[in-house]
Amino acid sequence: MGVNDFANDGTIASLSDELRRYPAPAGFDGNVDADEYGIAAADPVAFWERQAERLDWAEPWHTAHTWEPTDADGSRVPRAEWFSGGRLNVAVNCVDRHVDAGRGEKVAFHFEGERGDRQSLTYAELQREVSKAANALTALGIEAGDRVVIYLPVLLETVIATLAVARIGAVHSLVFGGFSAEALRFRVEDTRAKLLITTDGQFRRGAAVAVKEAADAAVDGVPSIEHVLVIRRTGDETPDIPWTDGRDVWWHDVVDTASDVHTPEYFDAEHPLFIIYTSGTTGKPKGLVHSSGGYLTHTSWSHWAVFDAKQDDVYWCTADLAWVTAHSYVLYGPLSNGITSVIYEGTPNTPHAGRHFEIIERYGVSTYYTAPTLIRSLMTWFPAGVPSEYDLSSIRLLGSVGEAINPEAWVWFHEQIGGGRAPIVDTWWQSETGAAVMAPLPGVSTLKPGSSLTALPGLRTRVVDDSGRQVPRGSGGYLVIDGTWPGMARTVWGNPERYRDSYWAKFAAQGYFFSGDGAKYDADGDIWLLGRVDDVINVAGHRLSTIEIESALVSHPAVGEAGVVGVSDATTGEAVAAFVVLSSEPDESTIAALRDHVAHAIGPIAKPKRIVLVPDLPKTRSGKIMRRLLVDLAEGRPLGDTTSLQDESVPGRIAELLV
């Protein structure tokens, strides 16, 4: 997708009259007022210093910010530091300081298991559990700087383990529990992790699913792994789990028996906190490295500002704990602000489609932050609106994340879940940015269904053309961030050149961070997201590499070539469509086998929704697959420019197969 593909989008213009009927809610007392935009713009570094002062520092910083950008030709690797010389402990800021302030009896988390088991954990209890886990990790030989991979579902133990890793200065990398052994293995090998934390099994869609066997396959023969720490979750429902004496240890044997007193150390602001993997266009996922002081400053302030955090809130971000959304807005943001959160282990329609409504009512959830995919699913499950049997009156604020929300879903969300009274903060940000970059501010911003509006205070976004020039209102282009910010990823783990090339090289002369997204200004100068400009598919907020899926398909012995694209989907936003050239004759099981093969290689989330067996793929004369033509064919649109095709008959032959 290039910049010209955004020029003729008519969605904004056709909806602009309707959108103006959502002003800033009258009488909504937000944490931040409109003056903050001007104050932050006058001196963004001073603004972020004030936000850093919201945290507890063992030692103050001597230099607020240094930035060494890439040079004009994009050859030098850029380098950023925030709050240099400052020392802090992230876990202490998220747990201990609230206990020390006399708020230890406040609930930190309400946990709801898929099968209905429930547990609430106070900040004092969380402090003791994190201390036990920190002592146990130290006893297992984990030291500051070591990497720990966490392969767990949404459990209280996942929260505890993550905070314990941060408390001792190790570096965590959480992996989605639905990923395959191969996907997990890549992350274990790439980080050179010393420890894997996993479960015997997990509950998913009403069933107990074994996990330990996949975890074992992922670490088999990996020299860096010293131990596998196993949480007992499914027990007798997943019997006969494999066990390696000397390497494998039970959580209840080493964590539950450890001392609940732990003396923390303090680490430099630039000490790495975590590595999170995000798909890229060159196949292998990128391990983005986030710092401690800068990341926590950005995350803590943005949670407080964007979600208008109040001390009596019951806050629910529905993201899986392995995704960056949960890092920032389940773990570090809410905990640093001392908020009570809800976490839920299961899927939203297990055992019934109203499960989320049930949970909102049970705990009195006041802030509900979720993905457009789920909102669209709820619209499908409840076409007549939320049943009257559910009381959602506790909701005062709604949030959207993961992809652009279409206006129809926004309006339904606002009226059905928010009762027509709760503002929606439609947030735009990425794994790379660490925390929210664009979003409305509650009580300040006029709300526009489908638009994240403008950058938050202390940040600046632009929509630019190929030359880096800002485009006029009503025009589209590339979304960039102008300048640096505390929560930005510092590098790609083990590959700083990829960090430079992925984010800073394209607009090196201007010093812009390239988001990889296309966007458009409306007549008011507000920004609308228009999708990825690279070959990444956003399925229900999960970014998947086309190259990685193609590689998985081609690894099957029946496949010669594959072209993978994202196509529009009413529920997930985008879905995976694969065009496959076979190397042998198909049979009736071929397509199902290929879908299962992708699920095994990457994970169920990457399984193609549609596979089309084709005689050839549309390619340029240099042999590059023209994926945009595959999207046009799949969605029944007129083909774009075909002058560079190697064989102009190929699209026609594919079109015949799609009829």
C-alpha positions as CSV (number, residue, x, y, z in Angstrom):
1,M,0.0,0.0,0.0
2,G,1.5,3.3,-1.0
3,V,0.6,6.9,-0.1
4,N,-1.6,7.3,-3.2
5,D,-3.9,4.5,-2.0
6,F,-5.2,6.8,0.7
7,A,-6.0,9.8,-1.5
8,N,-9.5,8.8,-2.6
9,D,-10.9,7.3,0.7
10,G,-14.4,8.7,1.0
11,T,-15.4,7.3,4.4
12,I,-14.5,10.4,6.4
13,A,-16.3,12.8,4.2
14,S,-19.5,10.7,4.1
15,L,-19.7,10.4,7.8
16,S,-18.6,13.9,8.9
17,D,-22.1,15.3,9.5
18,E,-23.1,12.4,11.7
19,L,-19.8,12.5,13.7
20,R,-20.4,16.1,15.0
21,R,-23.2,14.9,17.3
22,Y,-20.8,13.6,19.9
23,P,-19.4,16.6,21.8
24,A,-17.2,16.3,24.9
25,P,-19.5,15.0,27.7
26,A,-20.9,17.8,29.7
27,G,-19.7,17.9,33.3
28,F,-17.1,15.1,32.9
29,D,-14.3,16.0,35.2
30,G,-11.2,14.6,33.5
31,N,-7.7,14.4,35.1
32,V,-6.2,16.6,32.4
33,D,-7.5,19.9,31.0
34,A,-7.1,21.5,27.6
35,D,-4.2,23.8,28.8
36,E,-1.9,20.7,29.1
37,Y,-1.6,20.5,25.3
38,G,0.0,24.0,25.1
39,I,2.2,23.5,28.2
40,A,3.6,20.3,26.8
41,A,4.2,21.7,23.3
42,A,6.2,24.6,24.8
43,D,8.7,22.2,26.4
44,P,8.0,18.5,25.9
45,V,11.1,17.4,27.9
46,A,10.0,19.4,30.9
47,F,6.5,18.0,30.6
48,W,7.8,14.4,30.7
49,E,10.1,15.3,33.7
50,R,7.0,16.4,35.6
51,Q,5.3,13.1,34.7
52,A,8.4,11.1,35.9
53,E,8.1,12.9,39.2
54,R,4.8,11.0,39.7
55,L,7.0,7.9,40.3
56,D,9.2,6.9,43.2
57,W,13.0,7.2,42.4
58,A,15.7,5.8,44.6
59,E,18.1,8.3,42.9
60,P,17.2,11.3,40.8
61,W,18.2,11.6,37.1
62,H,20.9,14.0,36.1
63,T,20.0,14.4,32.4
64,A,16.3,14.3,31.3
65,H,16.8,13.4,27.7
66,T,19.5,12.7,25.1
67,W,18.9,11.7,21.5
68,E,21.3,10.7,18.8
69,P,19.3,10.4,15.6
70,T,20.2,8.6,12.5
71,D,22.0,10.7,10.0
72,A,20.4,12.1,6.9
73,D,21.2,9.1,4.8
74,G,19.9,6.7,7.4
75,S,23.1,4.8,8.1
76,R,23.7,5.5,11.8
77,V,21.7,3.6,14.4
78,P,19.7,6.0,16.5
79,R,20.0,6.1,20.3
80,A,17.7,7.6,23.0
81,E,18.0,7.9,26.7
82,W,15.4,9.3,29.2
83,F,16.1,10.2,32.8
84,S,19.8,9.2,32.7
85,G,21.3,8.5,36.0
86,G,18.0,8.0,37.7
87,R,17.4,4.7,39.5
88,L,14.1,3.0,40.4
89,N,12.5,-0.4,40.7
90,V,9.4,-0.8,38.5
91,A,7.8,-3.4,40.7
92,V,8.2,-1.3,43.8
93,N,6.5,1.5,42.0
94,C,3.6,-0.8,41.1
95,V,3.1,-2.6,44.4
96,D,5.2,-1.6,47.4
97,R,4.7,2.1,47.4
98,H,0.9,1.7,47.6
99,V,1.3,-0.7,50.6
100,D,3.8,1.8,52.2
101,A,1.2,4.6,51.7
102,G,-1.4,2.6,53.7
103,R,-3.4,1.2,50.8
104,G,-2.4,-2.4,51.2
105,E,-5.9,-3.6,51.8
106,K,-7.1,-2.2,48.5
107,V,-7.8,-4.9,45.8
108,A,-5.3,-4.9,43.1
109,F,-6.9,-7.6,41.0
110,H,-10.2,-9.4,40.8
111,F,-9.5,-12.7,38.9
112,E,-12.2,-14.6,37.2
113,G,-11.4,-18.0,35.7
114,E,-13.2,-19.3,32.7
115,R,-14.9,-22.0,34.8
116,G,-16.1,-19.5,37.3
117,D,-13.4,-19.8,40.0
118,R,-12.7,-16.3,41.5
119,Q,-10.0,-14.7,43.6
120,S,-9.3,-11.2,44.7
121,L,-5.8,-10.1,45.6
122,T,-5.0,-7.0,47.6
123,Y,-1.9,-4.9,47.1
124,A,-0.5,-6.2,50.4
125,E,-1.1,-9.8,49.2
126,L,0.4,-9.0,45.8
127,Q,3.5,-7.6,47.5
128,R,3.9,-10.9,49.5
129,E,3.3,-13.1,46.4
130,V,5.7,-11.1,44.2
131,S,8.3,-11.2,47.0
132,K,8.0,-15.0,47.2
133,A,8.4,-15.3,43.4
134,A,11.4,-13.0,43.4
135,N,13.1,-15.1,46.1
136,A,12.3,-18.3,44.2
137,L,13.7,-16.9,40.9
138,T,16.8,-15.8,42.6
139,A,17.2,-19.3,44.1
140,L,16.9,-20.7,40.5
141,G,19.8,-18.6,39.5
142,I,18.1,-15.7,37.8
143,E,20.0,-12.4,38.0
144,A,19.5,-8.9,36.8
145,G,19.7,-8.8,33.0
146,D,18.8,-12.5,32.5
147,R,15.9,-13.2,30.2
148,V,12.8,-15.0,31.4
149,V,10.1,-16.2,28.9
150,I,6.6,-16.4,30.3
151,Y,4.2,-18.7,28.4
152,L,1.0,-18.5,30.4
153,P,-2.7,-17.7,30.1
154,V,-4.4,-14.9,32.0
155,L,-3.8,-15.9,35.6
156,L,-2.9,-14.1,38.8
157,E,0.4,-16.1,38.7
158,T,1.1,-14.5,35.3
159,V,0.9,-11.1,37.0
160,I,3.0,-12.2,39.9
161,A,5.7,-13.8,37.8
162,T,6.0,-10.8,35.5
163,L,6.4,-8.4,38.5
164,A,8.8,-10.7,40.2
165,V,11.1,-10.8,37.1
166,A,10.9,-7.0,37.0
167,R,11.6,-6.7,40.7
168,I,14.9,-8.5,40.4
169,G,16.0,-6.6,37.3
170,A,15.7,-9.6,34.9
171,V,14.0,-9.0,31.5
172,H,10.7,-10.7,30.8
173,S,9.2,-11.7,27.5
174,L,5.6,-12.8,27.6
175,V,4.3,-15.2,24.9
176,F,0.7,-15.6,24.0
177,G,-0.5,-19.0,25.3
178,G,-2.2,-19.8,22.0
179,F,1.1,-19.7,20.1
180,S,2.7,-22.9,18.9
181,A,5.8,-24.6,20.1
182,E,7.7,-23.3,17.1
183,A,6.7,-19.7,17.7
184,L,7.6,-20.1,21.4
185,R,10.9,-21.7,20.5
186,F,11.9,-18.8,18.3
187,R,11.4,-16.4,21.2
188,V,13.3,-18.6,23.7
189,E,16.2,-19.0,21.4
190,D,16.3,-15.3,20.3
191,T,16.3,-14.0,23.9
192,R,18.6,-16.7,25.1
193,A,16.3,-17.2,28.0
194,K,17.5,-19.0,31.2
195,L,14.1,-19.7,32.4
196,L,10.7,-20.6,30.9
197,I,7.6,-20.2,33.1
198,T,4.6,-22.2,31.9
199,T,1.6,-24.3,33.1
200,D,0.6,-27.9,32.9
201,G,-2.4,-26.8,30.9
202,Q,-5.0,-24.1,30.4
203,F,-8.8,-23.8,30.2
204,R,-10.0,-22.6,26.8
205,R,-13.5,-22.6,25.4
206,G,-14.7,-24.9,28.1
207,A,-12.0,-27.5,27.7
208,A,-8.7,-28.3,29.5
209,V,-5.9,-28.1,27.0
210,A,-2.4,-29.5,27.8
211,V,0.5,-27.0,27.5
212,K,3.5,-28.6,29.0
213,E,4.3,-30.8,26.0
214,A,4.4,-27.8,23.7
215,A,6.6,-26.0,26.2
216,D,9.0,-28.9,26.3
217,A,9.2,-29.0,22.5
218,A,10.1,-25.3,22.5
219,V,13.0,-25.7,24.9
220,D,14.3,-29.1,23.8
221,G,18.0,-28.7,23.1
222,V,18.1,-25.0,23.8
223,P,21.4,-24.5,25.6
224,S,20.4,-21.3,27.5
225,I,17.5,-22.8,29.3
226,E,18.3,-24.0,32.8
227,H,14.9,-24.5,34.3
228,V,11.2,-24.7,33.4
229,L,8.9,-23.4,36.2
230,V,5.5,-25.0,35.9
231,I,2.2,-23.7,37.4
232,R,-0.4,-26.4,38.2
233,R,-3.6,-25.1,36.6
234,T,-5.5,-28.0,35.0
235,G,-4.2,-30.8,37.3
236,D,-5.9,-34.1,36.8
237,E,-7.7,-32.9,33.7
238,T,-4.4,-32.9,31.8
239,P,-2.6,-36.0,33.3
240,D,0.7,-37.5,32.4
241,I,2.5,-34.3,31.6
242,P,6.1,-34.8,30.6
243,W,8.7,-34.0,33.2
244,T,12.5,-33.6,33.2
245,D,14.1,-34.1,36.6
246,G,16.6,-31.4,37.5
247,R,15.2,-29.0,34.9
248,D,11.5,-28.8,35.7
249,V,10.2,-27.5,39.0
250,W,6.7,-26.9,40.3
251,W,5.6,-23.4,41.2
252,H,4.0,-24.6,44.4
253,D,7.3,-26.3,45.4
254,V,9.6,-23.3,45.0
255,V,7.4,-20.2,45.0
256,D,4.7,-21.0,47.6
257,T,7.3,-22.1,50.1
258,A,9.7,-19.1,49.6
259,S,10.0,-16.2,52.0
260,D,7.4,-13.4,51.5
261,V,10.0,-10.8,52.4
262,H,12.3,-9.5,49.6
263,T,14.6,-6.5,49.7
264,P,14.6,-4.9,46.2
265,E,17.4,-3.4,44.3
266,Y,17.2,-0.3,42.1
267,F,18.1,-0.1,38.5
268,D,19.1,2.5,36.0
269,A,16.3,4.2,34.1
270,E,17.6,2.7,30.8
271,H,17.8,-0.9,32.3
272,P,15.7,-3.1,30.0
273,L,12.4,-4.1,31.4
274,F,11.0,-6.4,28.8
275,I,11.2,-7.7,25.2
276,I,8.0,-7.9,23.2
277,Y,7.8,-9.5,19.8
278,T,5.9,-8.0,16.9
279,S,5.6,-9.2,13.4
280,G,7.5,-7.5,10.6
281,T,7.7,-7.8,6.9
282,T,10.9,-9.7,6.7
283,G,9.6,-12.9,8.3
284,K,11.1,-13.2,11.7
285,P,9.3,-11.3,14.5
286,K,11.1,-8.3,15.9
287,G,12.0,-8.3,19.6
288,L,11.4,-4.7,20.8
289,V,13.3,-3.7,23.9
290,H,11.6,-1.4,26.4
291,S,13.3,0.5,29.2
292,S,12.3,0.9,32.8
293,G,12.1,4.6,33.7
294,G,11.0,6.0,30.4
295,Y,8.5,3.3,29.7
296,L,6.9,3.4,33.2
297,T,6.7,7.2,33.0
298,H,4.8,7.2,29.7
299,T,2.6,4.3,30.7
300,S,1.7,5.5,34.1
301,W,0.9,9.0,33.0
302,S,-1.1,8.0,29.9
303,H,-3.2,5.5,31.9
304,W,-4.0,8.2,34.5
305,A,-4.7,10.8,31.8
306,V,-6.4,8.8,29.0
307,F,-8.5,6.6,31.3
308,D,-9.2,9.4,33.8
309,A,-8.0,7.0,36.5
310,K,-9.8,7.5,39.9
311,Q,-9.0,5.7,43.1
312,D,-12.5,4.1,43.2
313,D,-12.3,2.8,39.7
314,V,-12.8,-0.9,38.8
315,Y,-10.9,-1.1,35.6
316,W,-10.9,-3.8,33.0
317,C,-8.6,-4.1,30.0
318,T,-9.6,-7.3,28.2
319,A,-6.2,-7.9,26.4
320,D,-4.3,-11.1,26.9
321,L,-1.4,-10.5,29.2
322,A,1.2,-11.4,26.5
323,W,0.2,-8.4,24.3
324,V,1.7,-5.0,24.7
325,T,-1.8,-3.6,25.5
326,A,-1.8,-5.6,28.7
327,H,1.8,-4.8,29.5
328,S,0.9,-1.1,29.6
329,Y,-2.8,-1.1,30.5
330,V,-3.3,-4.2,32.7
331,L,0.0,-4.4,34.5
332,Y,2.3,-1.3,34.6
333,G,-0.2,1.6,34.0
334,P,-3.0,0.6,36.4
335,L,-0.7,-0.8,39.1
336,S,1.6,2.2,39.1
337,N,-1.6,4.3,39.7
338,G,-2.9,2.0,42.5
339,I,-6.0,1.0,40.6
340,T,-8.3,-2.1,41.1
341,S,-8.4,-4.2,37.9
342,V,-10.3,-7.2,36.6
343,I,-8.6,-10.0,34.7
344,Y,-10.5,-12.9,33.0
345,E,-9.0,-16.1,31.9
346,G,-11.4,-17.2,29.2
347,T,-13.0,-16.4,25.9
348,P,-15.8,-13.8,25.8
349,N,-18.5,-16.2,24.8
350,T,-17.7,-19.1,27.2
351,P,-20.0,-20.4,28.5
352,H,-22.4,-17.9,27.0
353,A,-22.2,-14.7,24.9
354,G,-23.0,-12.4,27.8
355,R,-20.1,-13.4,29.9
356,H,-18.4,-10.0,29.7
357,F,-21.7,-8.3,30.7
358,E,-21.9,-10.6,33.7
359,I,-18.4,-9.8,34.8
360,I,-19.0,-6.0,34.4
361,E,-22.1,-6.3,36.6
362,R,-20.5,-8.6,39.2
363,Y,-17.5,-6.3,39.9
364,G,-19.0,-2.9,39.1
365,V,-16.5,-2.3,36.3
366,S,-16.3,1.5,35.6
367,T,-13.7,1.5,32.8
368,Y,-13.9,-1.1,30.0
369,Y,-11.1,-1.1,27.4
370,T,-11.4,-3.7,24.6
371,A,-10.9,-4.3,20.9
372,P,-13.2,-3.4,17.9
373,T,-13.2,-7.1,17.0
374,L,-15.0,-8.0,20.3
375,I,-17.3,-5.0,19.9
376,R,-18.3,-6.2,16.4
377,S,-18.8,-9.8,17.8
378,L,-21.1,-8.4,20.5
379,M,-23.1,-6.6,17.9
380,T,-23.6,-9.9,16.1
381,W,-24.4,-11.8,19.2
382,F,-26.9,-9.2,20.5
383,P,-28.4,-7.5,17.4
384,A,-31.2,-6.1,19.5
385,G,-28.8,-4.6,22.0
386,V,-27.6,-5.6,25.5
387,P,-30.3,-7.7,27.2
388,S,-32.1,-5.8,30.0
389,E,-31.1,-8.6,32.5
390,Y,-27.5,-7.1,32.6
391,D,-26.8,-4.0,34.7
392,L,-24.0,-2.0,33.0
393,S,-24.7,1.3,34.8
394,S,-21.3,1.2,36.6
395,I,-19.6,2.0,33.2
396,R,-18.4,5.6,33.1
397,L,-15.6,5.3,30.5
398,L,-15.0,3.1,27.4
399,G,-11.8,2.5,25.4
400,S,-10.9,0.9,22.1
401,V,-7.5,-0.5,21.1
402,G,-5.8,-2.7,18.5
403,E,-7.1,-1.3,15.2
404,A,-9.3,1.5,13.9
405,I,-12.8,1.1,15.1
406,N,-15.5,1.5,12.4
407,P,-18.0,4.2,13.2
408,E,-21.0,1.8,13.4
409,A,-19.3,-0.2,16.1
410,W,-18.3,3.0,17.9
411,V,-21.9,4.2,18.1
412,W,-23.1,0.7,19.2
413,F,-20.4,0.6,21.9
414,H,-21.2,4.1,23.1
415,E,-25.0,3.6,23.2
416,Q,-25.3,-0.1,24.2
417,I,-22.4,-0.6,26.6
418,G,-21.9,3.0,27.7
419,G,-25.6,3.9,27.9
420,G,-25.0,6.9,25.7
421,R,-23.2,8.7,28.5
422,A,-19.7,7.2,28.7
423,P,-17.1,8.8,26.5
424,I,-14.9,6.4,24.3
425,V,-11.2,6.9,24.3
426,D,-10.2,5.4,20.9
427,T,-6.5,4.9,21.4
428,W,-3.8,4.6,18.7
429,W,-0.4,3.2,19.6
430,Q,1.9,0.3,18.9
431,S,4.3,-2.2,20.5
432,E,7.0,0.2,19.3
433,T,5.6,3.2,21.1
434,G,5.1,1.5,24.4
435,A,1.9,3.4,25.4
436,A,-0.8,5.6,23.9
437,V,0.2,8.2,21.4
438,M,-3.2,9.4,20.1
439,A,-6.5,9.4,21.9
440,P,-9.2,11.8,23.0
441,L,-8.9,13.2,26.5
442,P,-12.0,12.6,28.6
443,G,-13.8,15.8,29.4
444,V,-11.7,17.8,26.9
445,S,-12.0,16.3,23.4
446,T,-15.0,16.3,21.0
447,L,-15.6,12.6,20.2
448,K,-15.6,11.4,16.6
449,P,-16.6,7.8,16.0
450,G,-13.6,6.1,14.2
451,S,-11.0,8.8,14.8
452,S,-8.3,8.9,17.5
453,L,-8.2,12.7,16.9
454,T,-4.8,14.1,17.7
455,A,-1.6,13.3,19.7
456,L,-1.6,13.4,23.4
457,P,0.3,16.1,25.3
458,G,4.0,15.6,25.0
459,L,3.7,13.9,21.7
460,R,3.4,15.0,18.1
461,T,2.1,13.1,15.1
462,R,1.9,14.1,11.5
463,V,0.6,12.7,8.2
464,V,3.2,13.2,5.5
465,D,3.9,12.3,1.9
466,D,6.7,10.3,0.4
467,S,9.0,13.3,0.8
468,G,8.2,13.8,4.4
469,R,6.1,16.9,3.8
470,Q,2.9,17.3,5.9
471,V,-0.1,16.8,3.7
472,P,-3.0,19.2,3.7
473,R,-6.4,18.6,5.4
474,G,-8.5,16.1,3.6
475,S,-5.4,14.3,2.3
476,G,-3.8,11.0,3.2
477,G,-0.3,9.8,3.6
478,Y,2.1,8.1,6.1
479,L,1.5,8.5,9.9
480,V,4.8,9.5,11.6
481,I,5.8,10.6,15.1
482,D,7.8,13.8,15.2
483,G,10.4,13.7,17.9
484,T,11.1,11.2,20.6
485,W,9.2,10.2,23.8
486,P,9.9,8.2,27.0
487,G,8.0,5.0,26.2
488,M,9.6,4.4,22.8
489,A,11.3,1.0,22.2
490,R,15.0,1.5,22.4
491,T,16.1,-1.1,19.9
492,V,15.4,-4.5,18.3
493,W,16.9,-7.2,20.5
494,G,20.2,-8.3,18.9
495,N,19.6,-6.3,15.7
496,P,19.9,-2.5,16.1
497,E,20.2,-2.1,12.3
498,R,16.7,-3.6,11.9
499,Y,15.5,-1.0,14.4
500,R,17.0,1.8,12.4
501,D,15.8,0.4,9.0
502,S,12.2,-0.4,10.2
503,Y,11.4,2.9,12.0
504,W,13.9,5.7,11.3
505,A,15.5,5.2,7.9
506,K,12.5,6.2,5.7
507,F,12.3,9.7,7.0
508,A,15.8,10.1,8.2
509,A,16.2,13.6,6.9
510,Q,13.2,14.8,8.9
511,G,13.9,12.7,12.0
512,Y,10.5,11.1,12.0
513,F,9.6,7.8,13.5
514,F,7.7,5.9,10.8
515,S,4.7,4.0,12.2
516,G,4.0,1.8,9.2
517,D,0.4,3.0,9.1
518,G,-1.4,5.2,6.6
519,A,-3.6,7.9,7.9
520,K,-5.7,10.9,6.7
521,Y,-6.5,14.4,8.0
522,D,-10.2,15.3,8.0
523,A,-11.4,18.9,7.5
524,D,-10.8,19.7,11.2
525,G,-7.2,18.4,11.1
526,D,-8.1,15.3,13.1
527,I,-6.4,12.0,12.1
528,W,-8.1,8.8,10.8
529,L,-6.2,5.6,10.6
530,L,-6.4,3.9,7.2
531,G,-4.5,0.6,7.6
532,R,-1.0,-0.7,7.3
533,V,1.3,0.3,4.5
534,D,3.5,-2.8,4.8
535,D,2.7,-6.5,4.5
536,V,1.4,-7.0,8.0
537,I,-2.2,-8.2,8.6
538,N,-4.1,-7.0,11.7
539,V,-6.4,-9.9,12.7
540,A,-8.5,-8.9,15.8
541,G,-5.7,-6.6,16.9
542,H,-3.0,-9.2,16.4
543,R,-0.3,-8.2,13.9
544,L,0.8,-11.0,11.7
545,S,3.5,-11.0,9.1
546,T,2.5,-12.1,5.6
547,I,6.0,-13.4,5.0
548,E,5.9,-15.5,8.2
549,I,2.6,-17.1,7.1
550,E,3.8,-17.6,3.6
551,S,6.9,-19.3,5.0
552,A,4.8,-21.6,7.1
553,L,2.7,-22.6,4.0
554,V,5.8,-23.2,1.8
555,S,7.3,-25.4,4.5
556,H,4.5,-27.9,3.7
557,P,5.6,-30.5,1.2
558,A,2.6,-29.9,-1.0
559,V,3.2,-26.2,-1.5
560,G,5.4,-24.6,-4.1
561,E,4.6,-20.9,-3.6
562,A,2.2,-18.9,-1.5
563,G,0.9,-15.3,-1.4
564,V,-0.8,-14.1,1.8
565,V,-2.8,-11.0,2.2
566,G,-5.2,-9.4,4.6
567,V,-8.8,-9.0,3.5
568,S,-11.7,-7.1,5.1
569,D,-13.7,-9.1,7.7
570,A,-16.8,-7.9,9.4
571,T,-15.7,-9.4,12.8
572,T,-11.9,-9.4,13.0
573,G,-11.3,-6.3,10.9
574,E,-8.9,-8.2,8.7
575,A,-8.7,-11.9,7.9
576,V,-5.9,-14.0,6.4
577,A,-6.4,-15.1,2.8
578,A,-3.8,-17.3,1.2
579,F,-3.3,-18.0,-2.5
580,V,-1.3,-21.2,-2.9
581,V,0.4,-22.8,-5.8
582,L,0.7,-26.6,-5.1
583,S,3.6,-28.7,-6.0
584,S,1.4,-31.9,-6.1
585,E,-2.1,-32.7,-6.9
586,P,-4.6,-31.7,-4.2
587,D,-7.2,-33.9,-2.6
588,E,-10.3,-33.1,-0.5
589,S,-8.2,-32.7,2.6
590,T,-5.5,-30.4,1.2
591,I,-7.0,-27.1,2.3
592,A,-7.8,-28.3,5.8
593,A,-4.3,-29.7,6.1
594,L,-2.7,-26.4,5.1
595,R,-4.8,-24.4,7.6
596,D,-3.8,-26.8,10.3
597,H,-0.1,-26.6,9.2
598,V,-0.1,-22.9,9.7
599,A,-1.8,-23.2,13.0
600,H,0.9,-25.6,14.1
601,A,3.8,-23.5,12.8
602,I,2.6,-20.1,14.1
603,G,-0.6,-20.5,16.1
604,P,-4.3,-20.6,15.6
605,I,-4.6,-16.9,15.2
606,A,-2.6,-17.1,11.9
607,K,-4.8,-19.8,10.4
608,P,-6.0,-18.6,7.0
609,K,-9.7,-18.0,6.8
610,R,-9.6,-18.7,3.1
611,I,-7.2,-20.7,1.0
612,V,-7.4,-20.4,-2.8
613,L,-5.5,-23.0,-4.9
614,V,-4.1,-21.1,-7.9
615,P,-2.0,-22.0,-10.9
616,D,0.3,-19.0,-10.5
617,L,0.8,-15.8,-8.5
618,P,0.8,-12.3,-9.9
619,K,4.4,-11.1,-9.9
620,T,6.5,-8.2,-11.1
621,R,9.1,-8.7,-13.6
622,S,11.6,-8.9,-10.8
623,G,9.7,-11.8,-9.2
624,K,8.0,-9.9,-6.4
625,I,4.5,-11.0,-5.5
626,M,2.0,-8.2,-6.1
627,R,-0.1,-8.7,-3.0
628,R,-2.2,-5.6,-3.6
629,L,-3.6,-7.3,-6.7
630,L,-4.5,-10.4,-4.6
631,V,-6.4,-8.1,-2.2
632,D,-8.2,-6.5,-5.2
633,L,-9.1,-10.0,-6.5
634,A,-10.2,-11.3,-3.1
635,E,-12.5,-8.3,-2.4
636,G,-13.8,-8.1,-5.9
637,R,-12.4,-4.6,-6.6
638,P,-11.2,-3.4,-10.0
639,L,-7.5,-4.2,-10.3
640,G,-5.0,-1.4,-9.8
641,D,-2.0,-0.8,-12.1
642,T,-0.9,-4.1,-13.7
643,T,1.8,-2.7,-16.1
644,S,4.6,-4.3,-14.1
645,L,3.1,-7.8,-14.2
646,Q,5.4,-10.5,-15.4
647,D,2.3,-12.4,-16.9
648,E,-0.8,-10.3,-17.3
649,S,-3.0,-13.4,-17.7
650,V,-2.5,-14.5,-14.1
651,P,-5.1,-12.2,-12.4
652,G,-7.8,-13.3,-14.8
653,R,-7.2,-16.9,-14.2
654,I,-7.3,-16.3,-10.4
655,A,-10.5,-14.3,-10.8
656,E,-12.2,-17.3,-12.5
657,L,-11.4,-19.4,-9.4
658,L,-13.0,-16.8,-7.1
659,V,-16.4,-16.7,-8.9
